[in-house]
Amino acid sequence: MASKYTLATLCVAARPPMDVQIRDVSRSGLGIIRAVSRNGWKRVVVVCGGLTITVTCAIARSGPGEYTAGICITKS
């Protein structure tokens, strides 16, 4: 299901939090857009409003000036 590019914060261990946009949502994951690459991402936390979600980065693609990632929601 497409979202309206909801703003969220992505937290990666030992790195400063970064702003991302949620592009789409499914039962098992999220599509996000961000301004930097995902080098070194494995398990990350997405914070959106009052919701905190632990995710695993699965797919990453780059385009002109932005990167997209498909991330899987994990249970832990």
Secondary structure, 3 states (H helix, E strand, C coil): CEEEEEEEEEECCCCCCEEEEEEEECCCEEEEEECCCCCCCCEEEEEECCEEEEEEEEEEEEECCEEEEEEEECCC
